[in-house]
Amino acid sequence: MDITLQQILFARERRADRQKALLGQYGLPLICFTMNIAGPEKCSDFVKWGFELGNKWLLAQLSDLKIIHKELHTEPTGCEGYYVVDTTATELKRRTVQVEDYAPVARLFDMDVLDTAGSKLERTALGFPGRKCLLCDNPAHICGRSRAHSVEALQAKTNHLLQEAMDLEDCRRIGQIAQQSLLYEVCTTPKPGLVDCNNSGSHKDMDIFTFMASSAALSEYFQECAKIGARTRHLDTRELLPLLRFPGKLAEQAMYQATGGVNTHKGCIFSLGILCAAAGRLTSSKRQPVQILDLCKAITQGITQRELGSTDGKHTATVGEKLYARHGITGARGQAEAGFPAVLQIGLPTLKKGLQQGLSLNDAGCAALLALLTATADTNLIHRSDLQQYQVITAQISELLEKDPYPSAEILQELDRKFIRKNLSPGGSADLLALTYFLHFLCMDKTP
């Protein structure tokens, strides 16, 4: 909505009156937070998002102080925030300057501080440098008075700063949720044959702390995958997978360094990395399980034939290649190329139904793991046994789940002991559980 000069002048008068009233009412210093937006449109959805981000940062900066009064307004003439804080005006100015200088997008934040007499504190009076122009290194007030830059140029820079900040915040969140999903997966207990809080399952070279170290080492990788997805929205989806290859290799190196050479998360580096890229490529409003997994399908189109189609079963380097050559089992690549149907059709519904029935996330996750184990060929489990034994095991678990889709801890512990005796480990299903957690946490406020 475009506004007139008269509306802007009226808003300034109204803001001055509100400042005066709050100072008179509380007798304490005041922060008045507005957005520095050029042009006639002062309150777009983009600007509102930036205002919300600024308030988030400001509240963090004031977290150890007593905020006596706070009010936020969204007007056609712009966003406004008022904070009355029980401290000195000088201390408030120091803190608001730190926020204004924190990141490029904060150049759009105007956090004026008024003392109890209503005088505005200037940053230069406290020894801080004056604010620079959005587009050049000259002082902002000089460019503003001389109108050195066009409104269109200022608007373009404003939109760039907001978009860059939005993508960064979004990708940080995606990466954080990915790391959280890995940690929740390993802590889900009891998991037959897998590392959990009770034991190391059928693994003698790793424990829960190995997985935690690996999860920490992969945090930046998942953020990078989301960033790659965000900055390649204009490209064909088929161009995305090659861009993820090198970061994936770096992530594997980081994993091995963190674990002393133990493979804890190689499968999730592939699968969860693709999900993070898909999530980053989609805008938040479109980020739902079906859309994310459909995009995973598009990103990995043809990967199975390209990477496994030439294997002969004799000169193969990996377990996945051997199983594909001998039995046609496509493993993680096939799941990705199909859009991880086991996660969408089995993992998420089982987890969601368990939570709706009042189960804890842990117990619902245990059930989701077993359901996933029966829904797809787990190459780790087959490798540690054989195809025939795998089929027997999954048939037994399917029969168990038919009687009770959410088995008790005692039954799961007995399964764990059985898997350990036979040296079985459904690592592929554990990866799918991590993907299930990721989509659940990322989209829990959205419908599939």
Secondary structure by P-SEA (a helix, b strand, c coil): ccccaaaaaaaaaaaaaaaaaaaaaccbbbbbbbbbccccccccaaaaaaaaaaaaaaaaaaccccccbbbbbbcccbbbbbbbbcccaaaaaaaaaaaaacccccccccccccccccbbbbcccccccccccccccccaaaaaaaccccaaaaaaaaaaaaaaaaaaaaaaaaaaaaaaaaaaaaaccccccccccccccccccccaaaaaaaaaaaaaaaaaaaaaaaaacccccccccccaaaaaaaaaaaaaaaacccccccccccaaaaaaaaaaacccccccaaaaaaaaaaaaccccccccccccccccccaaaaaaaccccccaaaaaaaccccccccaaaaaaaaaaacccaaaaaaaaaaaaaaccccaaaaaaccaaaaaaaaaaaaaaaaacccccaaaaaaaaaaaaaacccaaaaaaaaaaaaaaaaacccccc
